Amino acid sequence: MTYKNSEMQRLIDEYIHSERDRRIMKRRLIDGICYEPLAEEFELSVRQVKNIVYRSESILFSKLE
């Protein structure tokens, strides 16, 4: 199932509580930015960004079921 950007943005705003994590998820899921550029943009390691995305996706996808 595909979701519109506005729907995904609403879900991120509602269920991801950390401001930084919300910004990362919007850049990843809505803007389609890869991990390496996100790590640079947010001054984090690629591993940290992947962990944030994985954890946040788990939360979001559990709300979609």
PABADO-608041 format. One record per atom (N, C-alpha, C, O): residue in one letter; atom name; x, z, y; residue number from 1. Coordinates in Angstrom, 2 decimals, padded with zeros to 5 digits. Layout:
# PABADO-608041
<node code="A" site="CA" c1="X" c3="Z" c2="Y" pos="NUM"/>
...
***
This chain:
# PABADO-608041
<node code="M" site="N" c1="000.85" c3="000.00" c2="-001.19" pos="1"/>
<node code="M" site="CA" c1="000.00" c3="000.00" c2="000.00" pos="1"/>
<node code="M" site="C" c1="000.89" c3="000.00" c2="001.24" pos="1"/>
<node code="M" site="O" c1="001.88" c3="000.73" c2="001.31" pos="1"/>
<node code="T" site="N" c1="000.53" c3="-000.81" c2="002.21" pos="2"/>
<node code="T" site="CA" c1="001.29" c3="-000.84" c2="003.46" pos="2"/>
<node code="T" site="C" c1="000.53" c3="-000.12" c2="004.56" pos="2"/>
<node code="T" site="O" c1="-000.70" c3="-000.10" c2="004.58" pos="2"/>
<node code="Y" site="N" c1="001.29" c3="000.46" c2="005.46" pos="3"/>
<node code="Y" site="CA" c1="000.72" c3="001.22" c2="006.56" pos="3"/>
<node code="Y" site="C" c1="001.16" c3="000.61" c2="007.87" pos="3"/>
<node code="Y" site="O" c1="002.29" c3="000.15" c2="008.00" pos="3"/>
<node code="K" site="N" c1="000.26" c3="000.60" c2="008.84" pos="4"/>
<node code="K" site="CA" c1="000.59" c3="000.12" c2="010.17" pos="4"/>
<node code="K" site="C" c1="001.56" c3="001.09" c2="010.82" pos="4"/>
<node code="K" site="O" c1="001.60" c3="002.28" c2="010.50" pos="4"/>
<node code="N" site="N" c1="002.35" c3="000.56" c2="011.75" pos="5"/>
<node code="N" site="CA" c1="003.31" c3="001.42" c2="012.46" pos="5"/>
<node code="N" site="C" c1="002.62" c3="002.60" c2="013.15" pos="5"/>
<node code="N" site="O" c1="003.16" c3="003.71" c2="013.15" pos="5"/>
<node code="S" site="N" c1="001.46" c3="002.36" c2="013.72" pos="6"/>
<node code="S" site="CA" c1="000.75" c3="003.45" c2="014.41" pos="6"/>
<node code="S" site="C" c1="000.32" c3="004.54" c2="013.43" pos="6"/>
<node code="S" site="O" c1="000.36" c3="005.73" c2="013.75" pos="6"/>
<node code="E" site="N" c1="-000.09" c3="004.14" c2="012.24" pos="7"/>
<node code="E" site="CA" c1="-000.47" c3="005.10" c2="011.20" pos="7"/>
<node code="E" site="C" c1="000.75" c3="005.91" c2="010.75" pos="7"/>
<node code="E" site="O" c1="000.68" c3="007.13" c2="010.61" pos="7"/>
<node code="M" site="N" c1="001.86" c3="005.21" c2="010.51" pos="8"/>
<node code="M" site="CA" c1="003.08" c3="005.88" c2="010.08" pos="8"/>
<node code="M" site="C" c1="003.57" c3="006.84" c2="011.15" pos="8"/>
<node code="M" site="O" c1="004.01" c3="007.95" c2="010.85" pos="8"/>
<node code="Q" site="N" c1="003.48" c3="006.41" c2="012.40" pos="9"/>
<node code="Q" site="CA" c1="003.91" c3="007.27" c2="013.51" pos="9"/>
<node code="Q" site="C" c1="003.05" c3="008.54" c2="013.56" pos="9"/>
<node code="Q" site="O" c1="003.58" c3="009.63" c2="013.77" pos="9"/>
<node code="R" site="N" c1="001.75" c3="008.41" c2="013.37" pos="10"/>
<node code="R" site="CA" c1="000.85" c3="009.57" c2="013.37" pos="10"/>
<node code="R" site="C" c1="001.21" c3="010.53" c2="012.23" pos="10"/>
<node code="R" site="O" c1="001.26" c3="011.75" c2="012.43" pos="10"/>
<node code="L" site="N" c1="001.46" c3="009.98" c2="011.04" pos="11"/>
<node code="L" site="CA" c1="001.83" c3="010.82" c2="009.90" pos="11"/>
<node code="L" site="C" c1="003.14" c3="011.56" c2="010.16" pos="11"/>
<node code="L" site="O" c1="003.26" c3="012.75" c2="009.86" pos="11"/>
<node code="I" site="N" c1="004.12" c3="010.85" c2="010.71" pos="12"/>
<node code="I" site="CA" c1="005.41" c3="011.48" c2="011.02" pos="12"/>
<node code="I" site="C" c1="005.20" c3="012.60" c2="012.03" pos="12"/>
<node code="I" site="O" c1="005.73" c3="013.70" c2="011.85" pos="12"/>
<node code="D" site="N" c1="004.44" c3="012.33" c2="013.09" pos="13"/>
<node code="D" site="CA" c1="004.19" c3="013.35" c2="014.12" pos="13"/>
<node code="D" site="C" c1="003.47" c3="014.56" c2="013.55" pos="13"/>
<node code="D" site="O" c1="003.73" c3="015.70" c2="013.96" pos="13"/>
<node code="E" site="N" c1="002.57" c3="014.32" c2="012.62" pos="14"/>
<node code="E" site="CA" c1="001.76" c3="015.42" c2="012.08" pos="14"/>
<node code="E" site="C" c1="002.51" c3="016.27" c2="011.06" pos="14"/>
<node code="E" site="O" c1="002.34" c3="017.49" c2="011.05" pos="14"/>
<node code="Y" site="N" c1="003.33" c3="015.65" c2="010.21" pos="15"/>
<node code="Y" site="CA" c1="003.89" c3="016.39" c2="009.08" pos="15"/>
<node code="Y" site="C" c1="005.38" c3="016.68" c2="009.15" pos="15"/>
<node code="Y" site="O" c1="005.87" c3="017.52" c2="008.39" pos="15"/>
<node code="I" site="N" c1="006.11" c3="016.03" c2="010.02" pos="16"/>
<node code="I" site="CA" c1="007.55" c3="016.30" c2="010.15" pos="16"/>
<node code="I" site="C" c1="007.74" c3="017.18" c2="011.38" pos="16"/>
<node code="I" site="O" c1="007.50" c3="016.74" c2="012.51" pos="16"/>
<node code="H" site="N" c1="008.16" c3="018.41" c2="011.17" pos="17"/>
<node code="H" site="CA" c1="008.14" c3="019.40" c2="012.24" pos="17"/>
<node code="H" site="C" c1="009.38" c3="019.40" c2="013.13" pos="17"/>
<node code="H" site="O" c1="009.30" c3="019.79" c2="014.29" pos="17"/>
<node code="S" site="N" c1="010.49" c3="018.99" c2="012.61" pos="18"/>
<node code="S" site="CA" c1="011.72" c3="018.94" c2="013.41" pos="18"/>
<node code="S" site="C" c1="011.72" c3="017.71" c2="014.31" pos="18"/>
<node code="S" site="O" c1="011.51" c3="016.59" c2="013.84" pos="18"/>
<node code="E" site="N" c1="011.95" c3="017.91" c2="015.59" pos="19"/>
<node code="E" site="CA" c1="011.99" c3="016.80" c2="016.55" pos="19"/>
<node code="E" site="C" c1="013.05" c3="015.77" c2="016.15" pos="19"/>
<node code="E" site="O" c1="012.79" c3="014.57" c2="016.18" pos="19"/>
<node code="R" site="N" c1="014.23" c3="016.24" c2="015.78" pos="20"/>
<node code="R" site="CA" c1="015.31" c3="015.32" c2="015.37" pos="20"/>
<node code="R" site="C" c1="014.89" c3="014.51" c2="014.15" pos="20"/>
<node code="R" site="O" c1="015.10" c3="013.30" c2="014.11" pos="20"/>
<node code="D" site="N" c1="014.31" c3="015.17" c2="013.16" pos="21"/>
<node code="D" site="CA" c1="013.89" c3="014.49" c2="011.94" pos="21"/>
<node code="D" site="C" c1="012.79" c3="013.48" c2="012.22" pos="21"/>
<node code="D" site="O" c1="012.76" c3="012.40" c2="011.63" pos="21"/>
<node code="R" site="N" c1="011.87" c3="013.83" c2="013.13" pos="22"/>
<node code="R" site="CA" c1="010.82" c3="012.87" c2="013.52" pos="22"/>
<node code="R" site="C" c1="011.43" c3="011.63" c2="014.14" pos="22"/>
<node code="R" site="O" c1="011.04" c3="010.51" c2="013.82" pos="22"/>
<node code="R" site="N" c1="012.39" c3="011.82" c2="015.03" pos="23"/>
<node code="R" site="CA" c1="013.04" c3="010.67" c2="015.68" pos="23"/>
<node code="R" site="C" c1="013.77" c3="009.81" c2="014.65" pos="23"/>
<node code="R" site="O" c1="013.71" c3="008.58" c2="014.71" pos="23"/>
<node code="I" site="N" c1="014.47" c3="010.46" c2="013.72" pos="24"/>
<node code="I" site="CA" c1="015.19" c3="009.71" c2="012.67" pos="24"/>
<node code="I" site="C" c1="014.20" c3="008.92" c2="011.82" pos="24"/>
<node code="I" site="O" c1="014.44" c3="007.75" c2="011.53" pos="24"/>
<node code="M" site="N" c1="013.11" c3="009.54" c2="011.42" pos="25"/>
<node code="M" site="CA" c1="012.14" c3="008.87" c2="010.56" pos="25"/>
<node code="M" site="C" c1="011.47" c3="007.69" c2="011.26" pos="25"/>
<node code="M" site="O" c1="011.21" c3="006.66" c2="010.64" pos="25"/>
<node code="K" site="N" c1="011.18" c3="007.85" c2="012.53" pos="26"/>
<node code="K" site="CA" c1="010.58" c3="006.73" c2="013.28" pos="26"/>
<node code="K" site="C" c1="011.56" c3="005.57" c2="013.37" pos="26"/>
<node code="K" site="O" c1="011.17" c3="004.41" c2="013.22" pos="26"/>
<node code="R" site="N" c1="012.82" c3="005.87" c2="013.62" pos="27"/>
<node code="R" site="CA" c1="013.84" c3="004.81" c2="013.70" pos="27"/>
<node code="R" site="C" c1="014.01" c3="004.13" c2="012.34" pos="27"/>
<node code="R" site="O" c1="014.21" c3="002.92" c2="012.27" pos="27"/>
<node code="R" site="N" c1="013.92" c3="004.92" c2="011.27" pos="28"/>
<node code="R" site="CA" c1="014.12" c3="004.38" c2="009.92" pos="28"/>
<node code="R" site="C" c1="012.90" c3="003.60" c2="009.43" pos="28"/>
<node code="R" site="O" c1="013.03" c3="002.45" c2="009.02" pos="28"/>
<node code="L" site="N" c1="011.72" c3="004.22" c2="009.49" pos="29"/>
<node code="L" site="CA" c1="010.53" c3="003.61" c2="008.89" pos="29"/>
<node code="L" site="C" c1="009.84" c3="002.60" c2="009.80" pos="29"/>
<node code="L" site="O" c1="009.28" c3="001.62" c2="009.32" pos="29"/>
<node code="I" site="N" c1="009.87" c3="002.82" c2="011.09" pos="30"/>
<node code="I" site="CA" c1="009.15" c3="001.93" c2="012.01" pos="30"/>
<node code="I" site="C" c1="010.08" c3="000.85" c2="012.55" pos="30"/>
<node code="I" site="O" c1="009.72" c3="-000.33" c2="012.59" pos="30"/>
<node code="D" site="N" c1="011.29" c3="001.25" c2="012.95" pos="31"/>
<node code="D" site="CA" c1="012.24" c3="000.28" c2="013.52" pos="31"/>
<node code="D" site="C" c1="013.11" c3="-000.38" c2="012.46" pos="31"/>
<node code="D" site="O" c1="013.74" c3="-001.41" c2="012.73" pos="31"/>
<node code="G" site="N" c1="013.15" c3="000.19" c2="011.25" pos="32"/>
<node code="G" site="CA" c1="013.91" c3="-000.41" c2="010.15" pos="32"/>
<node code="G" site="C" c1="015.42" c3="-000.30" c2="010.28" pos="32"/>
<node code="G" site="O" c1="016.15" c3="-001.14" c2="009.77" pos="32"/>
<node code="I" site="N" c1="015.89" c3="000.75" c2="010.96" pos="33"/>
<node code="I" site="CA" c1="017.33" c3="000.94" c2="011.16" pos="33"/>
<node code="I" site="C" c1="017.96" c3="001.49" c2="009.88" pos="33"/>
<node code="I" site="O" c1="017.39" c3="002.38" c2="009.24" pos="33"/>
<node code="C" site="N" c1="019.11" c3="000.97" c2="009.50" pos="34"/>
<node code="C" site="CA" c1="019.83" c3="001.41" c2="008.29" pos="34"/>
<node code="C" site="C" c1="020.49" c3="002.77" c2="008.52" pos="34"/>
<node code="C" site="O" c1="020.58" c3="003.26" c2="009.64" pos="34"/>
<node code="Y" site="N" c1="020.96" c3="003.35" c2="007.42" pos="35"/>
<node code="Y" site="CA" c1="021.52" c3="004.70" c2="007.47" pos="35"/>
<node code="Y" site="C" c1="022.76" c3="004.82" c2="008.36" pos="35"/>
<node code="Y" site="O" c1="022.87" c3="005.77" c2="009.13" pos="35"/>
<node code="E" site="N" c1="023.67" c3="003.88" c2="008.26" pos="36"/>
<node code="E" site="CA" c1="024.93" c3="003.98" c2="009.01" pos="36"/>
<node code="E" site="C" c1="024.70" c3="003.99" c2="010.52" pos="36"/>
<node code="E" site="O" c1="025.24" c3="004.86" c2="011.21" pos="36"/>
<node code="P" site="N" c1="023.91" c3="003.04" c2="011.05" pos="37"/>
<node code="P" site="CA" c1="023.64" c3="003.10" c2="012.49" pos="37"/>
<node code="P" site="C" c1="022.89" c3="004.37" c2="012.91" pos="37"/>
<node code="P" site="O" c1="023.11" c3="004.89" c2="014.00" pos="37"/>
<node code="L" site="N" c1="022.01" c3="004.86" c2="012.05" pos="38"/>
<node code="L" site="CA" c1="021.31" c3="006.11" c2="012.36" pos="38"/>
<node code="L" site="C" c1="022.28" c3="007.28" c2="012.43" pos="38"/>
<node code="L" site="O" c1="022.18" c3="008.13" c2="013.32" pos="38"/>
<node code="A" site="N" c1="023.21" c3="007.31" c2="011.50" pos="39"/>
<node code="A" site="CA" c1="024.21" c3="008.39" c2="011.49" pos="39"/>
<node code="A" site="C" c1="025.00" c3="008.38" c2="012.79" pos="39"/>
<node code="A" site="O" c1="025.26" c3="009.43" c2="013.39" pos="39"/>
<node code="E" site="N" c1="025.40" c3="007.19" c2="013.23" pos="40"/>
<node code="E" site="CA" c1="026.13" c3="007.07" c2="014.49" pos="40"/>
<node code="E" site="C" c1="025.28" c3="007.51" c2="015.67" pos="40"/>
<node code="E" site="O" c1="025.72" c3="008.28" c2="016.52" pos="40"/>
<node code="E" site="N" c1="024.05" c3="007.02" c2="015.71" pos="41"/>
<node code="E" site="CA" c1="023.14" c3="007.31" c2="016.83" pos="41"/>
<node code="E" site="C" c1="022.88" c3="008.81" c2="016.97" pos="41"/>
<node code="E" site="O" c1="022.84" c3="009.33" c2="018.08" pos="41"/>
<node code="F" site="N" c1="022.72" c3="009.50" c2="015.84" pos="42"/>
<node code="F" site="CA" c1="022.36" c3="010.92" c2="015.87" pos="42"/>
<node code="F" site="C" c1="023.57" c3="011.84" c2="015.66" pos="42"/>
<node code="F" site="O" c1="023.43" c3="013.05" c2="015.56" pos="42"/>
<node code="E" site="N" c1="024.76" c3="011.23" c2="015.59" pos="43"/>
<node code="E" site="CA" c1="026.01" c3="011.98" c2="015.40" pos="43"/>
<node code="E" site="C" c1="025.95" c3="012.88" c2="014.17" pos="43"/>
<node code="E" site="O" c1="026.28" c3="014.07" c2="014.22" pos="43"/>
<node code="L" site="N" c1="025.53" c3="012.28" c2="013.06" pos="44"/>
<node code="L" site="CA" c1="025.45" c3="012.95" c2="011.77" pos="44"/>
<node code="L" site="C" c1="026.21" c3="012.11" c2="010.75" pos="44"/>
<node code="L" site="O" c1="026.55" c3="010.96" c2="011.03" pos="44"/>
<node code="S" site="N" c1="026.48" c3="012.68" c2="009.59" pos="45"/>
<node code="S" site="CA" c1="027.07" c3="011.89" c2="008.52" pos="45"/>
<node code="S" site="C" c1="025.96" c3="011.06" c2="007.85" pos="45"/>
<node code="S" site="O" c1="024.78" c3="011.37" c2="007.96" pos="45"/>
<node code="V" site="N" c1="026.37" c3="010.01" c2="007.17" pos="46"/>
<node code="V" site="CA" c1="025.41" c3="009.17" c2="006.45" pos="46"/>
<node code="V" site="C" c1="024.67" c3="010.02" c2="005.41" pos="46"/>
<node code="V" site="O" c1="023.47" c3="009.87" c2="005.22" pos="46"/>
<node code="R" site="N" c1="025.40" c3="010.91" c2="004.75" pos="47"/>
<node code="R" site="CA" c1="024.79" c3="011.79" c2="003.75" pos="47"/>
<node code="R" site="C" c1="023.70" c3="012.66" c2="004.38" pos="47"/>
<node code="R" site="O" c1="022.63" c3="012.84" c2="003.79" pos="47"/>
<node code="Q" site="N" c1="023.95" c3="013.21" c2="005.57" pos="48"/>
<node code="Q" site="CA" c1="022.95" c3="014.04" c2="006.23" pos="48"/>
<node code="Q" site="C" c1="021.70" c3="013.22" c2="006.56" pos="48"/>
<node code="Q" site="O" c1="020.58" c3="013.69" c2="006.35" pos="48"/>
<node code="V" site="N" c1="021.90" c3="012.01" c2="007.05" pos="49"/>
<node code="V" site="CA" c1="020.76" c3="011.16" c2="007.38" pos="49"/>
<node code="V" site="C" c1="019.96" c3="010.83" c2="006.12" pos="49"/>
<node code="V" site="O" c1="018.73" c3="010.89" c2="006.13" pos="49"/>
<node code="K" site="N" c1="020.65" c3="010.49" c2="005.04" pos="50"/>
<node code="K" site="CA" c1="019.96" c3="010.19" c2="003.78" pos="50"/>
<node code="K" site="C" c1="019.16" c3="011.40" c2="003.30" pos="50"/>
<node code="K" site="O" c1="018.04" c3="011.24" c2="002.82" pos="50"/>
<node code="N" site="N" c1="019.73" c3="012.59" c2="003.41" pos="51"/>
<node code="N" site="CA" c1="019.02" c3="013.81" c2="002.99" pos="51"/>
<node code="N" site="C" c1="017.77" c3="014.03" c2="003.83" pos="51"/>
<node code="N" site="O" c1="016.72" c3="014.39" c2="003.30" pos="51"/>
<node code="I" site="N" c1="017.88" c3="013.82" c2="005.14" pos="52"/>
<node code="I" site="CA" c1="016.74" c3="013.99" c2="006.03" pos="52"/>
<node code="I" site="C" c1="015.65" c3="012.98" c2="005.67" pos="52"/>
<node code="I" site="O" c1="014.47" c3="013.34" c2="005.57" pos="52"/>
<node code="V" site="N" c1="016.04" c3="011.73" c2="005.47" pos="53"/>
<node code="V" site="CA" c1="015.08" c3="010.68" c2="005.14" pos="53"/>
<node code="V" site="C" c1="014.41" c3="010.98" c2="003.80" pos="53"/>
<node code="V" site="O" c1="013.19" c3="010.88" c2="003.68" pos="53"/>
<node code="Y" site="N" c1="015.20" c3="011.35" c2="002.80" pos="54"/>
<node code="Y" site="CA" c1="014.65" c3="011.64" c2="001.47" pos="54"/>
<node code="Y" site="C" c1="013.65" c3="012.80" c2="001.53" pos="54"/>
<node code="Y" site="O" c1="012.55" c3="012.71" c2="001.00" pos="54"/>
<node code="R" site="N" c1="014.05" c3="013.89" c2="002.19" pos="55"/>
<node code="R" site="CA" c1="013.20" c3="015.07" c2="002.30" pos="55"/>
<node code="R" site="C" c1="011.91" c3="014.73" c2="003.07" pos="55"/>
<node code="R" site="O" c1="010.81" c3="015.12" c2="002.66" pos="55"/>
<node code="S" site="N" c1="012.06" c3="014.01" c2="004.17" pos="56"/>
<node code="S" site="CA" c1="010.89" c3="013.66" c2="004.98" pos="56"/>
<node code="S" site="C" c1="009.97" c3="012.68" c2="004.27" pos="56"/>
<node code="S" site="O" c1="008.74" c3="012.80" c2="004.36" pos="56"/>
<node code="E" site="N" c1="010.55" c3="011.71" c2="003.55" pos="57"/>
<node code="E" site="CA" c1="009.72" c3="010.77" c2="002.79" pos="57"/>
<node code="E" site="C" c1="008.93" c3="011.50" c2="001.71" pos="57"/>
<node code="E" site="O" c1="007.77" c3="011.17" c2="001.46" pos="57"/>
<node code="S" site="N" c1="009.53" c3="012.49" c2="001.08" pos="58"/>
<node code="S" site="CA" c1="008.83" c3="013.27" c2="000.06" pos="58"/>
<node code="S" site="C" c1="007.60" c3="013.95" c2="000.66" pos="58"/>
<node code="S" site="O" c1="006.53" c3="013.97" c2="000.05" pos="58"/>
<node code="I" site="N" c1="007.77" c3="014.50" c2="001.85" pos="59"/>
<node code="I" site="CA" c1="006.64" c3="015.16" c2="002.54" pos="59"/>
<node code="I" site="C" c1="005.57" c3="014.13" c2="002.88" pos="59"/>
<node code="I" site="O" c1="004.39" c3="014.33" c2="002.59" pos="59"/>
<node code="L" site="N" c1="005.98" c3="013.03" c2="003.49" pos="60"/>
<node code="L" site="CA" c1="005.02" c3="012.01" c2="003.92" pos="60"/>
<node code="L" site="C" c1="004.28" c3="011.40" c2="002.74" pos="60"/>
<node code="L" site="O" c1="003.05" c3="011.28" c2="002.78" pos="60"/>
<node code="F" site="N" c1="005.00" c3="011.02" c2="001.69" pos="61"/>
<node code="F" site="CA" c1="004.36" c3="010.36" c2="000.56" pos="61"/>
<node code="F" site="C" c1="003.42" c3="011.29" c2="-000.19" pos="61"/>
<node code="F" site="O" c1="002.44" c3="010.84" c2="-000.79" pos="61"/>
<node code="S" site="N" c1="003.72" c3="012.60" c2="-000.17" pos="62"/>
<node code="S" site="CA" c1="002.81" c3="013.55" c2="-000.83" pos="62"/>
<node code="S" site="C" c1="001.48" c3="013.63" c2="-000.06" pos="62"/>
<node code="S" site="O" c1="000.44" c3="013.94" c2="-000.64" pos="62"/>
<node code="K" site="N" c1="001.51" c3="013.37" c2="001.24" pos="63"/>
<node code="K" site="CA" c1="000.30" c3="013.40" c2="002.06" pos="63"/>
<node code="K" site="C" c1="-000.52" c3="012.12" c2="001.93" pos="63"/>
<node code="K" site="O" c1="-001.70" c3="012.11" c2="002.26" pos="63"/>
<node code="L" site="N" c1="000.10" c3="011.06" c2="001.44" pos="64"/>
<node code="L" site="CA" c1="-000.58" c3="009.77" c2="001.32" pos="64"/>
<node code="L" site="C" c1="-001.38" c3="009.65" c2="000.02" pos="64"/>
<node code="L" site="O" c1="-002.24" c3="008.78" c2="-000.09" pos="64"/>
<node code="E" site="N" c1="-001.10" c3="010.49" c2="-000.94" pos="65"/>
<node code="E" site="CA" c1="-001.76" c3="010.37" c2="-002.25" pos="65"/>
<node code="E" site="C" c1="-003.18" c3="010.86" c2="-002.22" pos="65"/>
<node code="E" site="O" c1="-003.86" c3="010.82" c2="-003.24" pos="65"/>
***
